[in-house]
Each structure stands twice: as structure tokens, then as C-alpha cells.
């Protein structure tokens, strides 16, 4: 198989994953702090002196990047929250559960998988393997009953 025969979705994933890893490395080198989103946001809720500005800028950059994507990438622009009486409420509650889970687990899947594993953290390796195993089981159970 030549590079020209590789599906573009794989190449896009490789490029995107590499940029995420590079961004995490640059964030660590620039700030001396691991750029895990749940930790950045969680510590913003309980700030320490002089530690809030970079966190706000970082999170605004994430939100701005998402907004730019929604306005410039056709497939992203087609996303809509499903219509229904409580769909926005369900999304908000789900977000709170995700936030609780990331604090309980000491970080989110991407924080452990990208930042923690990249640094060789044993806890992050175990956490990432646990997340993946739970995902495999969830898909297997879902497929068995649908």
C-alpha cells in the first residue's frame, strides 16, 4: 500500500493526533504544567493567586477554536443538538456527569491518554487502559441488546 492509497480519514487522524501531541508538549514546555483540560478547568474553580489568567486564556482558546471549526468546516457546521423537550437539559446533565467523572478519575480520557501516557505516568496508563476496557464492554453490551 502506498501513501496515496491510505484513506484520507486516516491521514487526517494522524495529522490531528500529532498536532494534539505537539500542542500538549508545547503547553508543558511553555508553562511547566500538564495541559489537561479537566485539571485546568477544575483549578480555575478554586484559583490560587496569580494562576487564573493563563487558565482563562487557554479555555477561551479552546472555545474559540471550536467556534472557528463550526463556522469553517462543513461537517462540523451541520451538528445540531437533537430536538426534543429536554435534549438541552440532558446534554447539560451529561456534561456535569462527565465533569464529575474526570475529577473522580484524576483527569479525563484525553488528559490521561495524551499528557499522562506521554509522560510515562503509571496511573495514566492504568486509567487509559481502564477507559478503553470500559468502552469495549459498553459497545459489546450495546451491540448485544440493539
WOLINKA-V972264 format. One record per helix or strand. SS is the DSSP state (H for helix, E for strand). FROM is the first residue (numbers start at 1). LEN is the number of residues. If there is no record, write none. Layout:
SS_FROM_LEN ; SS_FROM_LEN
//
This chain:
H_3_3 ; H_8_24 ; H_37_9 ; H_53_20 ; H_74_4 ; H_87_18 ; H_109_10 ; H_122_24
//
